[in-house]
């Protein structure tokens, strides 16, 4: 199930690039808008299991704001650095999740994890193509920075979403549905207020690509992964998650001829190895007591 879900979501950046005739906020809005009826139907069947109070539900809606900004920066980075590299850099969100959890909840990462940070960011530096004449992308430096910003924003989204369902029983679709509602509303408001290229009119085939994007990412892919991941060992989870950027780079090369430079390929290897080892690093034992004081969610909402 997890491998199948990873295979499905690996096409997300490809569909985003295929939707390039639409603006970044337009894509962010419609990928959420088209997913809402399906997520609402999935939630309706299990709504009786949702014991969250209104405050927790509003927190999940607020998490959607971070999701909107994450999607905006990720979509922009795909335009500048390509679907494969933008997706790989965005996956360093696992680092930001660990660092923010350390700062906010005292969950200190292990020493080996901290030692891996320079290697991972060296890889991102090489991907950015600084000083390299064969780097792929219209603006690989700016694209790398935007993808890194997307990773940070996605980490904030994950932590807020988990916090919204942490103390109360809830099916996984509950917080996700609330956050997608928030993301759609925020994208709509920002698009109408600040983006001149934001367009609500229906045009084919770009809306076909955005509809497929909603199905692939938010309706099919991630719900399957969320159901499967809790039953997998840490090593399997880490490798499978990195399957998305690996497959995305393969599809991008085959479909869009995204041929990377030598330095970028070395950077890709450093980031991938660093992320696998980082995910497998054990937390600092000193933070165990802090974690035990926090109630764990009944079901991971992501």
N, C-alpha and C positions, 0 to 999 in steps of 0.2 A: 504493500500500500504506500509506504513512504517513498520508495523508488518511483512508483507510478506518479505520485503527486509531484515529486521533484521534476520528473520528465515533463509534466504538463506545464508547471510554472516556468520552466526554462524558456518557453516561447513568449513569456510576457514582454521582455525587452524587444523582441523581434516585432511583436504586434505594436508596441509603442513607436518603434521606428517606422513601421508601415503606416502609422497614423500621423506622420509628421506634417501633413498638410494642416492639421489642427494645432492650435496653440497649446502650450504646456498645461495651463489651467483648464482649458476646454477638455483635454484628455483626462485630467484629474477629476473633473466633475462627472463626465459621462461614464467613466469606468466605475464610479461609485453609484451613480444614478441607475445604470442598467443592472447592477448587482442587487439593488435593494429589494425588488419583488421576490427574487429567489431566496435571499437571506431571510426575508420576512416570512415566507412560507415555511422554511426550515425551522425558524424559531417558533412559529405558531404551534407546531406539533409538540413542542416540549416546553411551552411557556409556563406550564403549571409547576415546573421544577425551578423556576427562577425566583429566588427569595431575596433578591437585592432590594434595598430601599431606594427611594428616588435620588438621594445624594450619590450613591454608587453608580446609578445609571447616568446621571449628569456628568460624573467623572469620566465615564467611557465616551460620552459624547464629546467632552473636552479633548480627550485623546485624539479624536478625529481631526482636530485642528493641526496637531503635529503630523498626522498622516498626510494631510493636504500639502503642507510645506515640504514634507519628505518627498512626495510624488512630484511636486513642482521641480525641486532641485534634481531629482533623479532623471526626470524626463529631459530637462535641460542638459544634463551631463551626457545623456545618450546622443543628443544631437552633436555634441562637441568632441566626444572621445569614443563613440561607438557603443553598441549594445553590450558587447562582451565585457569590456574593461569597466564600464560604468557599473555593471551588475556586480563584478568582483569587488570593486572598492566599496560599494554600498553594503556588502556583506561583512565589512569590519564593524558593523553595528554591535557585534558580540563583544567587542572591546569596550565600546562606549557603555553598553549595558553593565558590564562588570565595574567600570570606573564610577559610573553614576550610583550604582548600588553600594559601592564602597563609601562614597561621599554621603549618601542619603541614609543608608541603613547599616553602615559599619561592616558590610560583607567584603572584607579585604581579599583581593585575589592573591593567589600563591606567588612565591618569589619567581618560580619559573615562568609564570604567565607575564609578570612584569618585565622579566629579562627579554621576552620575545617582542615587546613593543617596538624597540628600535629596528628590529629586523623587518617587521611588518610595515613600518612607516618608511623604511628604506625602499622596500618593494614599491610602495605607492609613489615615492619620489622618482624611481626609475620608470614607472608607468606614465608619469606626467611628461616624460620625454625631454626634460630640461637638458640642454646641451647635446641633444641627439637629433641628427638630421633625418633619420628614417622612422621617427615616431608616427604612429597612426593617429588620425583625428584632425578635425579642423582647428581645434585649440585644446590640445591634450592637457596643458597646464591648468587652464580654467575648468575644463571638464573634470579633472581629478579633484579639484577643490570642491566643486559642486557635488560630486558623488560622495565626498567625505562629509559634506554638510548633510546630505541625505541620510547617511549612516547615523549621524548624531541624532537627527530628528526622528528617525525610525526607532532608535533606542529609547528616546523619551516616550514615544508612542507605546512601545511594548511595556515599559514600566508602568505607565499610567493605566494601560488596559488591564494589566495583571492586578494592579492595586484596586481597580474598580470591582473586581470579583474575588478579592482575596479572602474576605471575612464572611462571605455568604455563599450558600449553595447556588449555583447557576449553570445552565448548559453553556457550552462553549460559544454557541451562536448568539447568545444574549449580548455580551459585551461587544462582540464583533459587529452585530447589527447596529447597536447604538453608535459605535465609533464610525461606521460607514455613513450613517445619517449625518453625524457631525462633519465628516469630511466633505460630503456633498454640499451641505449648507455653506461651509466656509469657502469652498472652491467657487460656489455660485456668487457669494457676496464679493469675494476678492476679484473674480473675473469681471463682474459687472462694474465694479468700482475702479479698478486700476489697470486692467489689461484691455487695450484697444482691439486686440485680435480675438478676444473671447467671443465665441459664436455659438448660439443655441439653435441655429437652423440645422435642418437635417440635410446632409449631403452624402451621397454614395460615391465611392466605397468606404470613405473614412469612418463612417458610423458603423459599418460592418466590422471593421477592424477593432473599433472601441468596444463593440458589443462582445466580440470574441475575447477581448482582453478582460472584460468583466467576468465572463464565464471561466476563463482559464485561471485567472489569479484568485478572485475572491469567492467564486461559487464552487469550483471543482477542486483546484489544486490545493490551496491552503487548508480547507476543511479536512481533506484526506490526510494531509501531513500532520495536522493537529491531533487527529485521532490515532495515528500510528506511532508518533514519536515517543510518547510516554512508555511504550513497551520495548524500546530499543536501548541497547548499551550505548554509552557515551561515544565510543569510537565510531560505531555505525552512524550515529546521529551527526557527528562532525563531518564525516566523509560524505554522507548523503546531502547535507545542506550545501556543501561546496560543489555538489554535482550541478546545482543550478547555474552558477557562473561558468563552469567548465562547458556544459552543454550550450549555454548561451553564446559563448565564444565560438564554439563549433558551428552553430546555426548562423551566426553573424558572418563567419568566414565563408561558409557555403552560399549564403543568400546574398550578402552585401559586400563580399570580398574584403572583409576587414582583416587585412594582413598586418600583423604587428611587427614592430621593429625588434631588433635583437635585445636592446636594453629593456624594452617593455616585456618581452618574453621572460627575461631573468627576473624582472619585478613581479610578474605573475606567479612564478615559481616560489619566490620568497613569501609573497602574501599568502598563497595557498598553504604552504607548509607551516608558516607561522600561525595561521588561523586554526589549523587542525591541532597543533600542539597547544595553542592557547586554550582551545575548548576542552582539552583533556587535562589541563592543569588543575590540581586540587586547590581549593581555597586555603587560606591561612587558618590553621587550627584555632588561632586566637579569636577568630570571628565566629566560631561555632556557637558560643553562648548567645551572641547577639542574634544569630539566625533562629535559634530555638525559641527566643522570646517572641518572634513574629509568627502569627498564625499563617499556615500555608493554605492556598486555595484548594477547594475540593477538586476542581477540575481546571486545568490550564486553559485560559480563555483564548490563547493565541493559536 
